[in-house]
């Protein structure tokens, strides 16, 4: 019987804590709105940082996997010599496949690549002769192996047949290096911005809880006089912080997907063939991204609420 009475009392207290928490939220509704806006800005900055990490990781992986190199063949090379080249290069370490590509095929590949650029396409069509040469397409296992392959191709036995340009090997590797360097700089800047918003959010939530405590000071005094438990007095303020967290998360989800759809065309234009579908990437990492966001939001509110109550509630 005592357990039933105790459970019923706990349920009533829990219901009242929720009720008082909502009252605190609506009592200073404009301050609550400002608090939620700041938390949303904080979460957006953190979301941007997390998505940027995913984007750069996928872009770097795509570049590393796209390891096709075209080596021009000298025009006087015969068909038999080309076949010998293919057979000779196939066993070279780190080369997965060697394929002959004719001059006409190279021209068609170029036109397909710039199909959306009418200026380039028309300029090529005005030429009387095909400006491209036949080439060997080398499919390589990884970018890190480029120096080894370049050294192998520099052998004298290939000098009379191949026109080797070391830039073909270093361009992709330099691209990976530059993207890595820039991504690290942007990640640091993003971390500083996110940290700034986190600190501002803690300050805003702290002030919101402080005002809630001040507005309910008479009710709190009465609760103390009648012997209310500390958890019953503190509970509504913690619940108010949880309200901020969940409303912020809901609005974040409403904002972030349209924002990604808006940004996607610019990413496609900037990264070109290395672009990735952000929506699918966010969906694949949904629990990771928004799980972190929810933890951050709740932590901000719990920390701020705890500091405010310790300073002003004196319980």
N, C-alpha and C positions, 0 to 999 in steps of 0.2 A: 504493500500500500504506500509505504514511504517512497519507494522508487518511482511509482506512478505520479505521486505528488511532485517529486523533485523534477521529473522529466517534463511534466506539464508547466512547472514554474520556469524551467530553462527555455521551453518553447515560447512562453509568453514574453520572457525577457529578450529572446532573440528577435521576435516579431517587433517589439518596441524599439530595439536597436536599429532595425531596418527603417522603421517609421521615422525615428528621430534623425537618422542619416539623410533620408530624403528631405525632411524638413530643413535641415542645415543647407542642403544643396539648393533648394528653391528660395530659401530666406535671403540669400545673397546671389541671386541668379546671374546678375551681370558679372560679378566677380567669378562665379563658376564658369561662365562662358569664356572669359578671358583666360582662366586657368586651363580649360580644355583646349583652347586655341594654341597656347604655348606648348602644352604636352603634344598636340598634333604636330606642330612644327618640329619638335624634338624627335618624334617618331619618324617623320618624313625624312629628316636629315640622316637618321640612322638607317632607315630603309634604303635611301639612296646610296649610302656607303655599302650596305650589304649587297644590293643589286649590282653596284659597280664592281665589287669583288667577283661576283658571278660572271659578269660580262667580260671582264679582262681575262679571267681564267679560261673561259670558253674561247675567246678570241685567240689567246696565245696557243691554246690546244689546237685550234683550227689551222693556225699558221704552221705549227710544227708538223701537223699531219699532211699539210699541202706541200709536199716536198718534191714536186715535179720540176725537172730542170731540162731545158732545151739547149742542146749543143749543136751549133751550126756545122754543117758538113761542107767542105770546100767543093766548089762547082765541078772541078775536074775529077772528082771521085767516082769510080765506076760502081755498077750494081754489085758486082762480085766483092769489091773492096768494102762496100757498105755491109754486106752480109757477114764478111769476116769481122768487121768492127762490132757488130751486134753479138756475134758468138764470142768474141774476145772480151767484151765488157761485161757480159752477163755473169761470169763467175766472180767479178770484183766484189770484195766485201762491202756490205751496206747498200749495194745496188740490188733492188728487188726485181726490177724488170727493165729491159732495154727495147725500145720500139722505134722503128723508122717512121718518120713523118715527112711526107713530100712537101714541096714548096707550095703546091696548090692547097694542101690541107692546112698548112700554116697560115696561108692567106685567109682561108675560111674561118679558122679559129679566131684570128684577129677581128674579122668582120662580125662574128658572133659576139665577141667580147664587147665591141663598141656598137652593137646594134641600135642602141638608144641614142647614140651620138651621130646625128645625120651629117654633121660637118666632117667628122673623121671618115665616115663611110664614103661620102661623095668625093673627098680628097683622094682616097685610095683608088676609087673607080676611074678617076681621070688619068691615072698613070697607065702608060702604054704597056709596060712590062711589070711582071710580078716582082715587088721589091723584096720578097722573102726568099730565103734559101731552104733547101731540104735540111732536116735536122734529126738528131737522135733524142728521143724522149727518155730521160732517166728517172725512174721512180725509186726514191731513196727512202730508207727506213726512218731516219730522223735527221733533223737539221744539224745536230752536233757532229754528225759524221761527214759533213761537207768538206772540211780540210783534208780528210783522208782520201776522199774521192778525187778532189782536185789534184792532190799529189799523184794519184794513180794515173789520172788523165794527162798529166804533164810529161809522161814518158815519151821518149823520142819516137817510138813506133807509131804514135797517134798524131805526130806533128804535121805530117803530110796530108792528113785527112780531115782533121777537126780544127775548127776555129774556136778556141777556148777563151772565154771571157770570165776572168775571176769574179767580176761584178755579179754574174749570174748566181754565184755561190754565196757571196757575202751579203747580198741585198736582203734576202729573207732572214738571215741571222741577225743583221743589223736592225731589221724591223722588229724582231722579237725583243732585242735588247732595249730599243727605244721605248716600245710599249711597256716593258717591265719597269723601266726607269720612270716614265711619266705616271704609270699607275701607282707606283709607290709614293710619288709626290702628291698625287690626288688623294690617295688613301690617308696620308698624314694630314692634309688640309681638311678632308672630310671628318677625320677623327677629332680634330680641334674644334670644328664647327659643331659637331654633335655634342662634344663635352661642354661647350659654351651653352647650348640649348638645354642640356641636362641641368646645369647649374642654375640657369634662369628658371627652369621649370620647378626645381626644388624650392627656390626663393618664392615663386608665385604661389605654389601649393602651401608653403609655410605661412604666408600671409593670409591665404584663404582660410586655413584652419584656425589661425590666430583670431581672425574676425569672428569665425563661428563660435569659438570659445568665449569671446567677449560678449556676443549676442546672447549666449545661453548661460551667462554667469549666474543669474538668479536661479535658474532651473538646477544648475550644478550645485549651488549652495544648498538648495532644498534637498537634493538627492543625498548630499553628504549628511545633512541633519537626520534624515530618516534611515541612514545606514546602508545606502545603496553600495553594491560591490564596485570595485574599481573597474572591472571589465564592462559593467553596465554604463558607467560614465564615459569611458574611453571608446567603447564600441561604436557609437554613432559617428565619431570623427574618423575612425579607420574605415568604416563603411562609406563615408563621404568620399574618401580617397579612392576607394575601389570603384565608386560610381564614375569618378573622373577617368580612371583607367579604362573601363569598359566602353564608355561613350567615346573616348578618344580613339580606341581601337576600331570601333564600328565605323566612325567617320573616316579613319585612315583607309580602311578597306574600300569605302565608297569612292575615295579620292584617288587612290594609287593606281587602279586599273585604267581609268580614263587617261590619267597622266602618262602611263606607260604607252598606251595607244597613240597618244599625241607625240611622244618622243621617238617611237619606233621608226618612222620614215627618215628622221634625221640620222639615226644610228645606221640605217641601211645605206644612206648616202655617204656617211663618213667612213664606215668600215667596209663598204662595198661587198665583195665576195666573202669576207670574213664575218659579216654581220650575223647575229643570232636572234632568234625569236624570244624577246624578253618575257612575253606572257607565258609561254610554255616553260621557260626557265624559272619564273616566279612560282608557277603552279607546282613544278617538280620540287622546289625548295620551300613550299608554303609553310610547312610546320617549322622549319628552321628559321625562316625570316620572321614570321609573325609570332612564333613562340618566343624568340628573343625580344621582339617589340613588347609583347605582353609582360614579360618578366621585367623589362626596363621600366615600363609604365607603372606597374605595381610597386616596384622597388622605389621609384621616385616618390610615390605617394606615401608609402609606409615610412620611409626615412624622414620626409618632410613632416608628416603627421606626428611621428615620435618626437622629433626635435621640438615642434611647437607645443605639444602637450607637456613635455618635460620642463619647458621654460615657463609656460603660462598656466598649466592646470594644477601643478603642485600636488600630485597624487602619488 
